[in-house]
Amino acid sequence: MMKKQLTMPRLRPEMTKGVLAAWLKEPGEAFVKGEPIFEVETDKVVNQIEADWDGTMKSQLVEEGDEVQVGDILAEVE
């Protein structure tokens, strides 16, 4: 199976960075398209981010609480 990467999404046009508030899936856990897999905090609003595809979390490259630029890689999935 091919590895894919989860990146920090741009939730608003002016957004340049966000805080990874929480991981909802741990390494080794499978998920399906549409299932929440992590939370992003911007300006005190927390957004659940849903999977765009079915997969399995392989490695998390960012810790909860880290500030991340839009487009930066958060995790690798298969």
C-alpha positions as CSV (number, residue, x, y, z in Angstrom):
1,M,0.0,0.0,0.0
2,M,1.2,3.5,-0.8
3,K,2.2,5.9,2.0
4,K,0.3,9.2,2.1
5,Q,0.9,12.3,4.2
6,L,-1.5,14.3,6.3
7,T,-0.8,18.0,6.2
8,M,-2.0,21.0,8.1
9,P,-5.2,22.2,6.3
10,R,-6.0,25.8,5.5
11,L,-9.3,26.3,7.2
12,R,-9.8,30.0,6.3
13,P,-8.2,32.0,3.5
14,E,-6.1,34.1,5.9
15,M,-4.9,31.1,8.0
16,T,-1.1,30.6,7.9
17,K,-0.7,28.3,10.9
18,G,-2.6,26.3,13.5
19,V,-2.1,24.3,16.6
20,L,-2.4,20.5,16.5
21,A,-4.9,20.3,19.5
22,A,-5.3,16.5,19.6
23,W,-4.7,13.3,17.7
24,L,-7.9,11.2,17.5
25,K,-6.1,8.2,16.0
26,E,-2.9,6.6,17.3
27,P,-0.2,4.9,15.2
28,G,-1.4,1.5,14.0
29,E,-5.1,2.5,14.1
30,A,-7.2,2.3,11.0
31,F,-9.7,4.9,9.9
32,V,-12.2,5.4,7.2
33,K,-13.0,8.3,4.9
34,G,-15.0,10.9,6.8
35,E,-13.9,9.8,10.3
36,P,-12.3,12.5,12.5
37,I,-8.5,11.9,12.8
38,F,-7.1,15.0,14.4
39,E,-8.1,18.4,15.8
40,V,-6.7,21.8,14.8
41,E,-7.0,24.9,17.0
42,T,-7.1,28.4,15.4
43,D,-8.1,31.6,17.2
44,K,-9.5,29.6,20.1
45,V,-11.8,27.5,17.8
46,V,-11.1,23.8,17.6
47,N,-12.0,22.0,14.3
48,Q,-12.1,18.3,13.9
49,I,-10.4,17.2,10.6
50,E,-11.9,14.3,8.8
51,A,-10.0,11.7,6.7
52,D,-10.1,12.2,2.9
53,W,-9.5,8.5,2.4
54,D,-9.4,5.1,4.2
55,G,-6.1,4.3,5.8
56,T,-4.0,3.4,8.8
57,M,-2.0,5.9,10.9
58,K,1.7,5.0,10.6
59,S,3.7,7.8,12.3
60,Q,2.8,11.1,13.9
61,L,5.5,13.8,13.1
62,V,3.9,16.5,15.2
63,E,3.1,16.5,18.9
64,E,-0.2,17.7,20.4
65,G,0.2,21.4,21.3
66,D,2.7,22.1,18.5
67,E,2.1,25.1,16.2
68,V,2.3,24.1,12.6
69,Q,2.4,26.1,9.3
70,V,-0.3,25.4,6.7
71,G,0.8,22.6,4.4
72,D,3.4,21.1,6.8
73,I,3.3,17.4,7.2
74,L,1.6,16.1,10.3
75,A,1.7,12.3,9.9
76,E,2.3,9.5,7.5
77,V,-0.5,7.0,6.7
78,E,-1.0,4.0,4.5
